[in-house]
Amino acid sequence: MFGRRKKDHDETAAEATEPETGAADAPQAGEDQGSAAAPYDRSQGPWDASEREIPEDDPTFVDVGALIVHGRVGLDLQIPTDPETGVATSVVALAEESAVELRAFAAPRGGGLWAEIRPEIIAEVERVGGKVDEVDSTFGRELRVEVPVQAPDGRQGVQASRIIGVDGPRWLLRATFMGKLGSSSDPDSVLEQAVRDVVVVRGSTPMPPREQIPVVVPAGAVRAEQPTTEA
């Protein structure tokens, strides 16, 4: 039902000739560059499209444009869409009473986009009255977030999530864990393994840093309402 993609062997050559995107590569004003954590080691994934050959005849690989997700038993995939435009906004994987929302963004060649945007996420969480801790994890530096929410019955509660960012070649993969994995990590869980198996397809089209790489809804896929996953 879903399309699959074979690695484009010409993509690396196309990247070598792509022009730089300019001023957006520079650090943001006020950012403390000295406090940046060491880059996450991607030796266990997630992967760039140039690093993985996707079998043409393997139906377990789900191609949604920006990402190729390796399906497995117990993993359910949804593609939320904007209710007004119908445009796909992300990929959501669900398993074991947890969910993870995946988005990929264009990034500078020099990397470092995750270190650049973490302070912005922290500021936004604090603005809405939430709490956030910045900790080291198996995915490198991650944010553990708690934001106040109101239940349908009017009671006040707290929504916990973990936000990770992985810098790749000219891309950033952002994953937001919710449910059980929103408060604690489990490297052996289906969802964390699925995130490590993700292949990001940046492509050779010039894009400014921070622009989301488009998600494409495969033919025959069931459209879902867009979940609320960000502070």
Residue pairs with C-beta under 8 A, 6 or more apart in sequence:
1 218
1 219
1 220
1 221
2 59
2 62
2 63
2 64
2 218
2 220
2 221
3 63
3 218
3 219
4 54
4 55
4 56
4 58
4 59
4 61
4 62
4 63
4 68
5 49
5 54
5 63
5 68
5 201
6 53
6 54
6 56
7 49
7 50
7 52
7 53
7 54
8 49
11 49
11 50
11 203
11 204
12 50
14 204
15 169
15 170
15 202
15 204
18 204
18 206
19 206
20 108
20 109
21 106
21 108
21 206
21 207
21 208
21 209
24 108
24 208
24 209
24 210
25 108
25 109
25 110
25 209
27 33
27 112
27 116
28 116
28 120
30 119
31 115
31 116
31 119
32 119
33 115
36 112
36 115
37 115
37 136
37 140
37 141
38 140
39 111
39 112
39 140
39 167
40 114
40 139
40 140
40 141
40 166
40 167
41 140
42 166
42 168
44 196
45 195
45 196
45 197
45 198
46 166
46 168
46 173
46 195
46 196
46 197
46 198
46 199
46 200
47 168
47 197
47 198
47 199
47 200
48 168
48 169
48 171
48 199
48 200
48 202
49 68
49 199
49 200
49 201
49 202
50 169
51 199
52 68
52 199
54 61
54 63
54 68
54 199
55 61
60 70
60 71
60 72
61 68
61 69
61 70
61 71
62 68
62 69
62 70
62 71
62 77
62 218
63 216
63 218
64 79
64 88
64 91
64 215
64 216
64 217
64 218
65 88
65 201
65 213
65 214
65 215
65 216
66 103
66 104
66 200
66 201
66 212
66 213
66 214
66 215
66 216
67 91
67 102
67 104
67 173
67 198
67 199
67 200
67 201
67 215
68 198
68 199
68 201
69 77
69 91
69 93
69 102
69 194
69 197
69 198
70 194
70 197
70 198
70 199
71 77
72 190
72 193
72 194
74 95
74 96
74 190
75 93
75 94
75 95
75 190
75 191
75 194
76 93
76 94
76 95
77 91
77 92
77 93
77 94
78 91
78 92
78 93
78 94
78 222
78 224
79 88
79 90
79 91
79 92
79 215
79 217
79 218
79 221
79 223
79 224
80 88
80 89
80 90
80 92
80 224
80 225
80 226
80 227
81 87
81 88
81 89
81 217
81 223
81 224
81 226
82 89
82 226
83 225
83 226
86 223
88 214
88 215
88 216
88 217
89 103
89 215
89 226
90 101
90 102
90 103
90 215
90 226
91 101
91 102
91 103
91 215
92 99
92 100
92 101
92 102
92 224
92 227
92 229
93 99
93 100
93 102
93 191
93 194
93 195
94 191
95 189
95 190
95 191
95 194
96 180
96 189
96 190
96 191
97 179
97 180
98 177
98 178
98 179
98 180
98 181
98 182
98 189
98 191
99 177
99 178
99 179
99 191
99 227
99 229
100 175
100 176
100 177
100 178
100 181
100 191
100 194
100 195
101 175
101 176
101 178
101 227
101 229
102 173
102 174
102 175
102 195
102 198
103 173
103 174
103 212
103 215
104 171
104 172
104 173
104 174
104 200
104 202
104 212
104 213
105 113
105 171
105 172
105 174
105 209
105 210
105 211
105 212
105 213
106 170
106 171
106 172
106 202
106 207
106 208
106 209
106 210
106 211
106 212
106 213
107 113
107 167
107 168
107 170
107 171
107 172
107 209
107 210
108 170
108 209
109 169
109 170
111 167
112 167
113 165
113 167
113 172
113 209
113 210
114 140
114 141
114 165
114 166
114 167
114 172
114 174
115 141
117 165
117 172
117 210
118 134
118 141
118 143
118 165
121 132
121 143
121 145
121 163
121 231
122 132
122 134
122 143
124 231
125 131
125 132
125 143
125 145
125 147
125 231
126 132
128 147
128 148
128 231
129 147
129 148
130 145
130 146
130 147
130 148
130 231
131 145
131 146
132 143
132 144
132 145
132 146
133 143
133 144
134 141
134 142
134 143
134 144
135 141
135 142
135 143
135 144
136 142
137 162
137 164
137 185
138 185
138 187
138 192
139 164
139 166
139 175
139 195
140 164
140 165
140 166
141 165
142 162
142 163
142 164
142 165
143 162
143 163
143 164
144 160
144 161
144 162
144 183
145 160
145 161
145 162
145 163
145 231
146 158
146 159
146 160
147 158
147 159
147 161
147 231
148 156
148 157
148 158
148 159
149 156
149 157
149 158
149 159
150 156
150 157
151 157
159 178
159 182
160 178
160 182
160 183
161 176
161 177
161 178
161 182
161 229
161 231
162 176
162 177
162 181
162 182
162 183
162 185
163 174
163 175
163 176
163 177
164 174
164 175
164 176
164 177
164 195
165 172
165 173
165 174
165 175
166 172
166 173
166 175
168 200
168 202
169 202
170 202
171 200
171 202
171 213
173 195
173 198
173 200
175 195
176 229
176 230
177 191
177 192
178 229
180 186
181 189
181 191
181 192
185 192
186 192
187 193
200 213
201 213
202 213
203 213
207 213
217 223
